[in-house]
Amino acid sequence: MNGTSNKTVAEFFAGIGLMRIGLENAGWRIAFANDIDHDKWQMYKDHFGDTGEFVVDDIHKLKSSQVPTVALATASFPCNDLSLAGARHGLAGAQSSAFWGFVDILKTMKLERRQPPIVLLENVTGFLTSHNGQDFENALLALN
């Protein structure tokens, strides 16, 4: 898998580790995790221990060199601006625009010839219809 260790994950917007729980139950190993929120990191650490793979920082400040080569990159990016329950500002909104930081890291990893062959985005009701589908189309084009 492009020089990756089999079934390794870089988990972006890791929160308290819910994605990790599901992935580990399916045999995946978390090689990197990131979130901006120190309180979420504390809960993550309380559950999984401080195993060194978690980086507390803004996605826009992360460097691709901090992210190991993996088979899967996950993004549970803030959906407040996409959700039907939110303000519907879309991927340009203050919270959901964090998606573009994730894309920037993937683009740099591609230039370095070590992009993950699989990307998993958390789905939120409203993503497909945000700005009449334009946000979803822009996300797909960026990931393509």
DSSP file (Angstrom, degrees, kcal/mol; ACC not computed):
  #  RESIDUE AA STRUCTURE BP1 BP2  ACC     N-H-->O    O-->H-N    N-H-->O    O-->H-N    TCO  KAPPA ALPHA  PHI   PSI    X-CA   Y-CA   Z-CA
    1    1 A M    >         0   0    0      0, 0.0     3,-1.9     0, 0.0     0, 0.0   0.000 360.0 360.0 360.0  72.9    0.0    0.0    0.0
    2    2 A N  T 3   -     0   0    0      1,-0.3     3,-0.1   114,-0.1    68,-0.0   0.823 360.0 -53.8  52.1  38.5    2.3    2.8   -1.2
    3    3 A G  T 3  S+     0   0    0      1,-0.3    -1,-0.3    66,-0.0     2,-0.2   0.596 104.1 138.1  77.3  10.3    5.0    1.9    1.4
    4    4 A T    <   -     0   0    0     -3,-1.9     2,-0.3    66,-0.1    -1,-0.3  -0.541  62.2-106.8 -88.1 154.1    2.6    2.2    4.3
    5    5 A S    >   -     0   0    0     64,-0.5     3,-1.0    -2,-0.2    66,-0.3  -0.599  54.0 -92.4 -70.9 141.0    2.4   -0.2    7.2
    6    6 A N  T 3  S-     0   0    0     -2,-0.3    -1,-0.1     1,-0.2    23,-0.1  -0.332 101.1  -0.8 -61.9 131.9   -0.6   -2.3    6.8
    7    7 A K  T 3  S+     0   0    0      1,-0.2    22,-2.7    21,-0.1     2,-0.3   0.868  89.0 149.1  58.1  45.6   -3.8   -1.0    8.5
    8    8 A T  E <   -a   29   0A   0     -3,-1.0    64,-1.6    20,-0.2    63,-1.0  -0.841  28.0-155.9-107.4 150.0   -2.3    2.2   10.0
    9    9 A V  E     -ab  30  72A   0     20,-2.2    22,-2.9    -2,-0.3    23,-1.4  -0.956  21.1-157.0-131.2 140.5   -4.3    5.4   10.5
   10   10 A A  E     -ab  32  73A   0     62,-2.5    64,-2.6    -2,-0.4     2,-0.7  -0.984  25.1-157.7-108.1 116.9   -3.7    9.1   10.9
   11   11 A E  E     -ab  33  74A   0     21,-3.2    23,-2.1    -2,-0.6     3,-0.5  -0.849   7.7-168.0-104.8 106.2   -6.8   10.4   12.8
   12   12 A F  E    S+ab  34  75A   0     62,-2.6    64,-1.6    -2,-0.7    23,-0.1  -0.704  74.2  16.1 -95.0 146.7   -7.4   14.1   12.3
   13   13 A F  S    S+     0   0    0     21,-0.5    22,-0.3    -2,-0.3    -1,-0.2   0.946  80.7 174.3  57.1  49.6  -10.0   15.9   14.4
   14   14 A A    >   +     0   0    0     20,-3.3     3,-2.2    -3,-0.5     4,-0.4   0.711   3.6 178.2 -66.4 -24.5   -9.7   12.9   16.8
   15   15 A G  T 3  S-     0   0    0     19,-0.3    29,-0.2     1,-0.3    -1,-0.2  -0.331  70.3 -21.3  57.4-131.2  -11.8   14.4   19.5
   16   16 A I  T 3  S-     0   0    0     27,-0.1    -1,-0.3    28,-0.1    31,-0.1   0.365 102.8 -94.0 -95.5   4.5  -12.2   11.9   22.3
   17   17 A G  S <> S+     0   0    0     -3,-2.2     4,-2.1     3,-0.1    -2,-0.1   0.696  76.4 139.7  99.4  20.7  -11.3    8.9   20.1
   18   18 A L  H  > S+     0   0    0     -4,-0.4     4,-1.6     1,-0.2     5,-0.1   0.903  79.1  48.7 -65.0 -39.9  -14.7    7.5   18.9
   19   19 A M  H  > S+     0   0    0     -5,-0.3     4,-2.6     1,-0.2    -1,-0.2   0.910 109.2  55.1 -63.2 -40.8  -13.3    6.9   15.4
   20   20 A R  H  > S+     0   0    0     -6,-0.2     4,-3.2     1,-0.2     5,-0.3   0.907 103.2  54.7 -58.9 -43.6  -10.3    5.2   17.0
   21   21 A I  H  X S+     0   0    0     -4,-2.1     4,-1.9     1,-0.2    -1,-0.2   0.940 111.8  43.5 -57.5 -48.4  -12.5    2.8   18.9
   22   22 A G  H  X S+     0   0    0     -4,-1.6     4,-0.8     2,-0.2    -1,-0.2   0.911 115.9  47.5 -64.1 -43.2  -14.3    1.6   15.8
   23   23 A L  H ><>S+     0   0    0     -4,-2.6     5,-2.5     1,-0.2     3,-0.7   0.915 111.3  49.6 -67.2 -43.0  -11.1    1.4   13.8
   24   24 A E  H ><5S+     0   0    0     -4,-3.2     3,-1.8     1,-0.3    -1,-0.2   0.886 106.4  56.5 -63.4 -36.8   -9.2   -0.6   16.4
   25   25 A N  H 3<5S+     0   0    0     -4,-1.9    -1,-0.3    -5,-0.3    -2,-0.2   0.759 106.8  51.2 -63.8 -22.8  -12.1   -3.0   16.7
   26   26 A A  T <<5S-     0   0    0     -4,-0.8    -1,-0.3    -3,-0.7    -2,-0.2   0.278 129.5 -96.0 -97.0   9.1  -11.6   -3.6   13.0
   27   27 A G  T < 5S+     0   0    0     -3,-1.8    -3,-0.2     1,-0.3     2,-0.2   0.558  78.8 136.2  93.3   8.3   -7.9   -4.3   13.4
   28   28 A W      < -     0   0    0     -5,-2.5     2,-0.4    -6,-0.1    -1,-0.3  -0.548  43.7-141.8 -87.3 156.2   -6.5   -0.9   12.5
   29   29 A R  E     -a    8   0A   0    -22,-2.7   -20,-2.2    -2,-0.2     2,-0.6  -0.978  13.4-130.3-121.0 128.3   -3.6    0.8   14.5
   30   30 A I  E     +a    9   0A   0     -2,-0.4   -20,-0.2   -22,-0.2     3,-0.1  -0.657  29.8 170.1 -78.8 118.7   -3.6    4.5   15.2
   31   31 A A  E     +     0   0A   0    -22,-2.9     2,-0.3    -2,-0.6   -21,-0.2   0.617  69.5  14.2-100.5 -18.5   -0.2    5.9   14.2
   32   32 A F  E     -a   10   0A   0    -23,-1.4   -21,-3.2    35,-0.1    -1,-0.3  -0.978  60.8-178.1-157.2 141.2   -1.1    9.6   14.6
   33   33 A A  E     -ac  11  54A   0     20,-2.6    22,-2.7    -2,-0.3     2,-0.3  -0.992   6.3-175.8-142.1 148.8   -4.0   11.6   16.1
   34   34 A N  E     +ac  12  55A   0    -23,-2.1   -20,-3.3    -2,-0.3   -21,-0.5  -1.000  12.6 153.5-147.1 141.6   -4.7   15.3   16.2
   35   35 A D  E     - c   0  56A   0     20,-1.3    22,-1.4    -2,-0.3    -2,-0.0  -0.950  36.1-138.2-157.1 158.1   -7.2   17.7   17.7
   36   36 A I  S    S+     0   0    0     -2,-0.3     2,-0.6    20,-0.2    22,-0.1   0.662  78.5  91.2 -88.9 -19.1   -7.0   21.3   18.7
   37   37 A D     >  -     0   0    0      1,-0.2     4,-2.0    20,-0.1     5,-0.1  -0.701  56.3-163.4 -92.3 116.5   -9.0   20.9   22.0
   38   38 A H  H  > S+     0   0    0     -2,-0.6     4,-2.1     1,-0.2    -1,-0.2   0.847  91.9  55.7 -64.1 -35.6   -6.9   20.2   25.1
   39   39 A D  H  > S+     0   0    0      2,-0.2     4,-1.9     1,-0.2    -1,-0.2   0.906 108.3  47.5 -65.2 -40.8  -10.0   19.0   27.0
   40   40 A K  H  > S+     0   0    0      1,-0.2     4,-2.7     2,-0.2    -2,-0.2   0.903 109.6  54.1 -65.6 -39.7  -10.7   16.4   24.3
   41   41 A W  H  X S+     0   0    0     -4,-2.0     4,-3.1     1,-0.2    -2,-0.2   0.901 105.8  53.4 -59.0 -41.3   -7.1   15.3   24.4
   42   42 A Q  H  X S+     0   0    0     -4,-2.1     4,-2.4     2,-0.2    -1,-0.2   0.918 111.1  44.9 -61.7 -43.7   -7.4   14.8   28.2
   43   43 A M  H  X S+     0   0    0     -4,-1.9     4,-1.6     2,-0.2    -2,-0.2   0.901 113.7  50.4 -66.2 -40.6  -10.4   12.5   27.7
   44   44 A Y  H  X S+     0   0    0     -4,-2.7     4,-3.0   -29,-0.2     5,-0.4   0.937 112.8  46.5 -59.4 -48.3   -8.6   10.7   24.8
   45   45 A K  H  X S+     0   0    0     -4,-3.1     4,-2.4     1,-0.2    -2,-0.2   0.880 108.4  55.4 -64.5 -39.4   -5.5   10.2   27.0
   46   46 A D  H  < S+     0   0    0     -4,-2.4    -1,-0.2    -5,-0.2    -2,-0.2   0.848 116.5  37.7 -61.9 -33.2   -7.6    9.0   30.0
   47   47 A H  H  < S+     0   0    0     -4,-1.6    -2,-0.2    -3,-0.2    -1,-0.2   0.901 133.3  20.5 -85.0 -43.5   -9.1    6.3   27.7
   48   48 A F  H  < S-     0   0    0     -4,-3.0    -3,-0.2     1,-0.2    -2,-0.2   0.578 103.3-120.8-105.5 -12.1   -6.1    5.3   25.6
   49   49 A G     <  -     0   0    0     -4,-2.4     2,-1.3    -5,-0.4    -1,-0.2  -0.143  40.4 -66.3  88.6 167.6   -3.2    6.4   27.6
   50   50 A D        +     0   0    0      1,-0.2    -1,-0.1    -4,-0.1    -5,-0.1  -0.723  64.3 158.5 -94.0  86.5   -0.5    8.8   26.6
   51   51 A T        -     0   0    0     -2,-1.3    -1,-0.2     1,-0.0    -2,-0.0   0.359  56.1-112.7 -97.5   4.7    1.1    6.7   23.9
   52   52 A G  S    S+     0   0    0     -3,-0.1    -2,-0.1     2,-0.1    -3,-0.0   0.333  91.8 100.0  90.4  -7.1    2.8    9.6   22.0
   53   53 A E        +     0   0    0    -21,-0.1   -20,-2.6   -23,-0.1     2,-0.4   0.611  59.7  93.9 -88.5  -9.9    0.8    9.7   18.8
   54   54 A F  E     -c   33   0A   0    -22,-0.2     2,-0.5   -20,-0.1   -20,-0.2  -0.707  52.6-170.3 -91.3 128.5   -1.5   12.6   19.7
   55   55 A V  E     -c   34   0A   0    -22,-2.7   -20,-1.3    -2,-0.4     2,-0.9  -0.973  11.9-151.5-117.1 118.1   -0.6   16.1   18.7
   56   56 A V  E     +c   35   0A   0     -2,-0.5     2,-0.3   -22,-0.2   -20,-0.2  -0.798  50.8 108.3 -89.4 108.8   -2.7   18.9   20.2
   57   57 A D  S    S-     0   0    0    -22,-1.4     2,-0.3    -2,-0.9   -20,-0.1  -0.974  74.6 -78.9-170.5 162.6   -2.6   21.7   17.7
   58   58 A D    >>  -     0   0    0     -2,-0.3     3,-2.2     1,-0.1     4,-0.8  -0.553  39.2-129.7 -69.3 132.5   -4.5   23.6   15.1
   59   59 A I  G >4 S+     0   0    0      1,-0.3     3,-0.5    -2,-0.3    -1,-0.1   0.813 108.3  60.3 -55.1 -32.3   -4.8   21.6   11.8
   60   60 A H  G 34 S+     0   0    0      1,-0.2    -1,-0.3    44,-0.0    -2,-0.0   0.637 105.7  47.9 -73.2 -13.4   -3.6   24.7    9.9
   61   61 A K  G <4 S+     0   0    0     -3,-2.2    -1,-0.2     2,-0.1    -2,-0.2   0.557  87.3 107.5-101.6 -12.0   -0.4   24.7   11.9
   62   62 A L    <<  -     0   0    0     -4,-0.8     2,-0.4    -3,-0.5    -5,-0.0  -0.361  60.3-142.7 -66.8 145.9    0.5   21.0   11.5
   63   63 A K    >   -     0   0    0      1,-0.1     3,-2.0    -2,-0.1     4,-0.4  -0.856  17.8-125.8-105.8 145.5    3.3   20.1    9.2
   64   64 A S  G >  S+     0   0    0     -2,-0.4     3,-1.5     1,-0.3    -1,-0.1   0.804 109.0  69.0 -60.5 -27.0    3.1   17.0    7.0
   65   65 A S  G 3  S+     0   0    0      1,-0.3    -1,-0.3    -3,-0.0    -3,-0.0   0.703  92.1  59.6 -65.7 -17.5    6.4   15.9    8.6
   66   66 A Q  G <  S+     0   0    0     -3,-2.0    -1,-0.3     2,-0.1    -2,-0.2   0.658  94.2  76.8 -80.0 -16.2    4.6   15.4   11.8
   67   67 A V  S <  S-     0   0    0     -3,-1.5   -35,-0.1    -4,-0.4     3,-0.1  -0.846  78.4-138.6-102.1 121.0    2.3   12.8   10.2
   68   68 A P        -     0   0    0      0, 0.0     2,-0.4     0, 0.0   -37,-0.1  -0.267  35.3 -87.7 -69.8 163.0    3.7    9.3    9.6
   69   69 A T        +     0   0    0    -66,-0.1   -64,-0.5    46,-0.0     2,-0.3  -0.605  62.1 170.3 -70.6 126.8    3.1    7.5    6.3
   70   70 A V        -     0   0    0     44,-0.4   -61,-0.2    -2,-0.4     3,-0.1  -0.851  45.6-126.6-136.8 168.1   -0.2    5.6    6.8
   71   71 A A  S    S+     0   0    0    -63,-1.0    47,-1.1   -66,-0.3     2,-0.4   0.689  94.7  32.2 -87.4 -22.2   -2.7    3.5    4.9
   72   72 A L  E     -bd   9 118A   0    -64,-1.6   -62,-2.5    45,-0.1     2,-0.5  -0.999  57.9-164.9-142.6 134.4   -5.8    5.6    6.0
   73   73 A A  E     -bd  10 119A   0     45,-2.0    47,-2.7    -2,-0.4     2,-0.3  -0.988  16.1-165.0-116.2 127.5   -6.4    9.2    6.9
   74   74 A T  E     -bd  11 120A   0    -64,-2.6   -62,-2.6    -2,-0.5     2,-0.4  -0.841   5.9-167.2-111.1 149.8   -9.6   10.0    8.8
   75   75 A A  E     +bd  12 121A   0     45,-2.3    47,-2.5    -2,-0.3     2,-0.3  -0.921  18.3 172.9-139.7 112.5  -11.2   13.4    9.3
   76   76 A S        -     0   0    0    -64,-1.6     3,-0.1    -2,-0.4    45,-0.1  -0.488  33.0-179.9-105.8  56.7  -14.1   14.0   11.7
   77   77 A F        -     0   0    0     -2,-0.3    19,-0.1     1,-0.2    -2,-0.1  -0.131  41.7 -76.0 -63.8 156.1  -13.8   17.7   11.0
   78   78 A P        -     0   0    0      0, 0.0     3,-0.2     0, 0.0    21,-0.2  -0.284  45.1-172.8 -56.4 127.6  -16.1   20.2   12.7
   79   79 A C    >>  +     0   0    0      1,-0.2     4,-2.7    -3,-0.1     3,-1.8   0.328  50.1 111.5-106.2   6.1  -19.4   20.0   11.1
   80   80 A N  T 34 S+     0   0    0      1,-0.3     8,-0.6     2,-0.2     7,-0.4   0.855  82.3  46.0 -49.8 -41.4  -21.2   22.9   12.8
   81   81 A D  T 34 S+     0   0    0     -3,-0.2     9,-3.0     1,-0.2    -1,-0.3   0.597 118.2  42.2 -82.1 -11.6  -21.3   24.9    9.6
   82   82 A L  T <4 S+     0   0    0     -3,-1.8    -2,-0.2     7,-0.2    -1,-0.2   0.732  90.6 102.4-100.7 -30.9  -22.5   22.0    7.4
   83   83 A S  S >< S-     0   0    0     -4,-2.7     3,-1.4     1,-0.1     5,-0.4  -0.158  74.9-129.4 -61.0 145.0  -25.1   20.5    9.8
   84   84 A L  T 3  S+     0   0    0     41,-1.2    -1,-0.1     1,-0.3    42,-0.1   0.759 114.1  54.9 -61.9 -24.0  -28.8   21.1    9.2
   85   85 A A  T 3  S+     0   0    0     40,-0.3    -1,-0.3     2,-0.0    -2,-0.1   0.544 103.9  71.6 -85.4  -7.6  -28.8   22.1   12.9
   86   86 A G  S <  S-     0   0    0     -3,-1.4    -5,-0.2    -7,-0.2    -6,-0.1  -0.135 103.6 -86.2 -98.1-166.4  -26.1   24.7   12.4
   87   87 A A        -     0   0    0     -7,-0.4    -6,-0.2     3,-0.1    -3,-0.1   0.543  53.6-129.3 -82.3  -8.2  -25.8   28.1   10.7
   88   88 A R        +     0   0    0     -8,-0.6    43,-0.2    -5,-0.4    -6,-0.2   0.832  58.5 144.2  64.7  36.0  -25.1   26.5    7.2
   89   89 A H    >   -     0   0    0      1,-0.2     3,-0.8    -9,-0.1    -7,-0.2   0.619  45.9-155.0 -77.0 -12.7  -22.0   28.6    6.5
   90   90 A G  G >   -     0   0    0     -9,-3.0     3,-2.0     1,-0.2     6,-0.3  -0.250  50.0 -25.8  74.4-160.0  -20.6   25.5    4.8
   91   91 A L  G 3  S+     0   0    0      1,-0.3     9,-0.2     5,-0.1    -1,-0.2   0.546 135.8  61.3 -70.4  -6.2  -16.9   24.8    4.3
   92   92 A A  G <  S+     0   0    0     -3,-0.8    -1,-0.3   -11,-0.1    -2,-0.2   0.506  83.4 110.5 -92.3  -6.8  -16.1   28.5    4.4
   93   93 A G  S <> S-     0   0    0     -3,-2.0     4,-1.8     1,-0.1     5,-0.1  -0.204  85.0-106.3 -68.3 160.7  -17.5   28.7    7.9
   94   94 A A  T  4 S+     0   0    0      2,-0.2    -1,-0.1     1,-0.2     4,-0.0   0.838 115.5  30.9 -57.2 -38.3  -15.3   29.3   10.9
   95   95 A Q  T >4 S+     0   0    0      2,-0.1     3,-1.7     1,-0.1    -1,-0.2   0.938 120.8  44.9 -87.2 -55.1  -15.5   25.7   12.2
   96   96 A S  T >4 S+     0   0    0     -6,-0.3     3,-2.0     1,-0.3     4,-0.2   0.669  93.5  79.2 -70.6 -16.2  -15.9   23.6    9.1
   97   97 A S  T >X S+     0   0    0     -4,-1.8     3,-1.6     1,-0.3     4,-0.5   0.631  70.6  85.3 -66.3 -10.1  -13.2   25.4    7.1
   98   98 A A  H X> S+     0   0    0     -3,-1.7     4,-1.3     1,-0.3     3,-0.9   0.762  71.9  77.1 -58.9 -23.3  -10.8   23.3    9.2
   99   99 A F  H <> S+     0   0    0     -3,-2.0     4,-2.1     1,-0.2    -1,-0.3   0.866  86.3  59.0 -52.0 -38.3  -11.4   20.7    6.4
  100  100 A W  H <> S+     0   0    0     -3,-1.6     4,-2.2     1,-0.2    -1,-0.2   0.796  99.0  56.5 -68.5 -28.3   -9.1   22.7    4.2
  101  101 A G  H <X S+     0   0    0     -3,-0.9     4,-1.8    -4,-0.5    -1,-0.2   0.893 107.3  49.7 -65.3 -39.5   -6.2   22.3    6.6
  102  102 A F  H  X S+     0   0    0     -4,-1.3     4,-2.2     2,-0.2    -2,-0.2   0.920 110.4  50.0 -61.4 -45.9   -6.7   18.5    6.3
  103  103 A V  H  X S+     0   0    0     -4,-2.1     4,-2.7     1,-0.2    -2,-0.2   0.898 107.1  55.0 -61.5 -41.3   -6.7   18.9    2.5
  104  104 A D  H  X S+     0   0    0     -4,-2.2     4,-2.2     1,-0.2    -1,-0.2   0.905 107.9  48.7 -60.4 -41.7   -3.4   20.9    2.7
  105  105 A I  H  X S+     0   0    0     -4,-1.8     4,-2.5     2,-0.2    -1,-0.2   0.926 111.9  48.9 -64.2 -43.9   -1.7   18.2    4.6
  106  106 A L  H  X S+     0   0    0     -4,-2.2     4,-2.1     1,-0.2    -2,-0.2   0.898 109.8  52.2 -62.7 -40.3   -2.9   15.5    2.2
  107  107 A K  H  X S+     0   0    0     -4,-2.7     4,-2.1     2,-0.2    -1,-0.2   0.916 110.8  47.2 -62.6 -42.6   -1.7   17.6   -0.8
  108  108 A T  H  X S+     0   0    0     -4,-2.2     4,-1.8     1,-0.2    -2,-0.2   0.914 110.6  51.9 -65.6 -41.6    1.8   18.0    0.8
  109  109 A M  H  <>S+     0   0    0     -4,-2.5     5,-2.9     1,-0.2     6,-0.4   0.862 107.7  53.6 -62.3 -34.4    1.9   14.2    1.5
  110  110 A K  H ><5S+     0   0    0     -4,-2.1     3,-1.9     4,-0.2    -1,-0.2   0.931 106.8  50.5 -64.7 -44.7    1.0   13.6   -2.1
  111  111 A L  H 3<5S+     0   0    0     -4,-2.1    -1,-0.2     1,-0.3    -2,-0.2   0.842 109.5  51.8 -59.9 -32.9    3.9   15.8   -3.3
  112  112 A E  T 3<5S-     0   0    0     -4,-1.8    -1,-0.3    -5,-0.2    -2,-0.2   0.407 116.4-120.5 -82.8   2.0    6.1   13.8   -0.9
  113  113 A R  T < 5S+     0   0    0     -3,-1.9    -3,-0.2    -5,-0.1    -2,-0.1   0.858  89.9  97.8  59.7  40.4    4.8   10.6   -2.6
  114  114 A R      < +     0   0    0     -5,-2.9   -44,-0.4    -8,-0.1    -4,-0.2   0.034  42.6 145.1-143.2  29.5    3.4    9.2    0.7
  115  115 A Q        -     0   0    0     -6,-0.4    -9,-0.1    -5,-0.2   -46,-0.0  -0.412  58.7-101.8 -68.9 146.2   -0.3   10.2    0.6
  116  116 A P        -     0   0    0      0, 0.0   -45,-0.2     0, 0.0   -44,-0.1  -0.474  21.1-141.1 -66.2 136.7   -2.6    7.7    2.2
  117  117 A P  S    S+     0   0    0      0, 0.0     2,-0.4     0, 0.0   -45,-0.1   0.672  87.2  50.9 -72.9 -14.8   -4.4    5.6   -0.4
  118  118 A I  E     -d   72   0A   0    -47,-1.1   -45,-2.0     2,-0.0     2,-0.4  -0.984  63.2-174.1-127.4 134.6   -7.6    5.7    1.6
  119  119 A V  E     -d   73   0A   0     -2,-0.4     2,-0.5   -47,-0.2   -45,-0.2  -0.995   5.5-165.5-125.7 133.4   -9.4    8.8    3.1
  120  120 A L  E     -d   74   0A   0    -47,-2.7   -45,-2.3    -2,-0.4     2,-0.4  -0.976   3.4-168.4-122.3 119.7  -12.4    8.5    5.3
  121  121 A L  E     -d   75   0A   0     -2,-0.5     2,-0.3   -47,-0.2   -45,-0.2  -0.876  26.5-118.5-105.6 139.2  -14.6   11.6    6.1
  122  122 A E        -     0   0    0    -47,-2.5     2,-0.3    -2,-0.4   -45,-0.1  -0.592  32.5-132.7 -70.5 133.1  -17.2   11.6    8.8
  123  123 A N        -     0   0    0     -2,-0.3     2,-0.4   -47,-0.0   -44,-0.1  -0.668  22.6-171.7 -88.7 143.7  -20.6   12.2    7.2
  124  124 A V    >   -     0   0    0     -2,-0.3     3,-2.5   -42,-0.0     4,-0.4  -0.998  35.1-103.7-133.0 137.9  -22.9   14.8    8.6
  125  125 A T  T 3  S+     0   0    0     -2,-0.4   -41,-1.2     1,-0.3   -40,-0.3  -0.440 112.1  33.8 -58.7 123.2  -26.5   15.4    7.6
  126  126 A G  T 3> S+     0   0    0     -2,-0.2     4,-1.2   -43,-0.2    -1,-0.3   0.117  85.8 101.3 114.8 -19.5  -26.3   18.5    5.5
  127  127 A F  T X4 S+     0   0    0     -3,-2.5     3,-0.5     1,-0.2     9,-0.5   0.935  83.9  49.1 -62.2 -45.6  -22.9   18.0    3.9
  128  128 A L  T 34 S+     0   0    0     -4,-0.4    -1,-0.2     1,-0.2     8,-0.1   0.793 119.9  37.1 -64.7 -28.2  -24.4   16.8    0.6
  129  129 A T  T >4 S+     0   0    0    -47,-0.1     3,-1.5    -3,-0.1    -1,-0.2   0.470  81.0 127.4-105.6  -2.9  -26.8   19.8    0.5
  130  130 A S  G X<>S-     0   0    0     -4,-1.2     5,-1.6    -3,-0.5     3,-0.5  -0.362  91.5  -3.7 -60.3 126.2  -24.6   22.6    1.9
  131  131 A H  G > 5S-     0   0    0      1,-0.2     3,-2.0     2,-0.2    -1,-0.3   0.921 135.1 -56.5  52.0  49.0  -24.7   25.4   -0.6
  132  132 A N  G < 5S-     0   0    0     -3,-1.5    -1,-0.2     1,-0.3    -2,-0.2   0.816 104.7 -52.3  55.6  35.3  -26.8   23.4   -3.0
  133  133 A G  G <>5S+     0   0    0     -3,-0.5     4,-2.3    -6,-0.1    -1,-0.3   0.338 112.5 115.9  88.6  -6.5  -24.2   20.6   -3.1
  134  134 A Q  H <>5S+     0   0    0     -3,-2.0     4,-2.8    -4,-0.2     5,-0.2   0.875  72.6  53.7 -65.6 -38.1  -21.3   22.9   -4.0
  135  135 A D  H  ><S+     0   0    0     -5,-1.6     4,-2.3     2,-0.2    -1,-0.2   0.923 110.8  46.2 -62.9 -43.5  -19.4   22.2   -0.7
  136  136 A F  H  > S+     0   0    0     -9,-0.5     4,-2.5    -6,-0.5    -2,-0.2   0.921 113.2  49.5 -64.6 -43.3  -19.5   18.5   -1.2
  137  137 A E  H  X S+     0   0    0     -4,-2.3     4,-2.6     1,-0.2    -2,-0.2   0.927 111.5  49.1 -60.7 -44.6  -18.4   18.9   -4.8
  138  138 A N  H  X S+     0   0    0     -4,-2.8     4,-2.3     1,-0.2    -1,-0.2   0.882 110.6  51.1 -62.8 -38.1  -15.5   21.1   -3.7
  139  139 A A  H  X S+     0   0    0     -4,-2.3     4,-2.2     2,-0.2    -1,-0.2   0.926 111.4  47.1 -65.3 -44.5  -14.5   18.6   -1.1
  140  140 A L  H  X S+     0   0    0     -4,-2.5     4,-1.9     2,-0.2    -2,-0.2   0.910 112.6  49.3 -63.3 -43.0  -14.5   15.8   -3.6
  141  141 A L  H  < S+     0   0    0     -4,-2.6    -1,-0.2     1,-0.2    -2,-0.2   0.903 110.9  50.2 -63.7 -40.5  -12.5   17.8   -6.1
  142  142 A A  H  < S+     0   0    0     -4,-2.3    -1,-0.2     1,-0.2    -2,-0.2   0.890 113.7  44.9 -64.7 -39.4  -10.0   18.8   -3.5
  143  143 A L  H  <        0   0    0     -4,-2.2    -1,-0.2     1,-0.2    -2,-0.2   0.764 360.0 360.0 -76.8 -24.8   -9.5   15.2   -2.4
  144  144 A N     <        0   0    0     -4,-1.9    -1,-0.2    -5,-0.2    -2,-0.2   0.475 360.0 360.0 -74.4 360.0   -9.3   13.9   -5.9
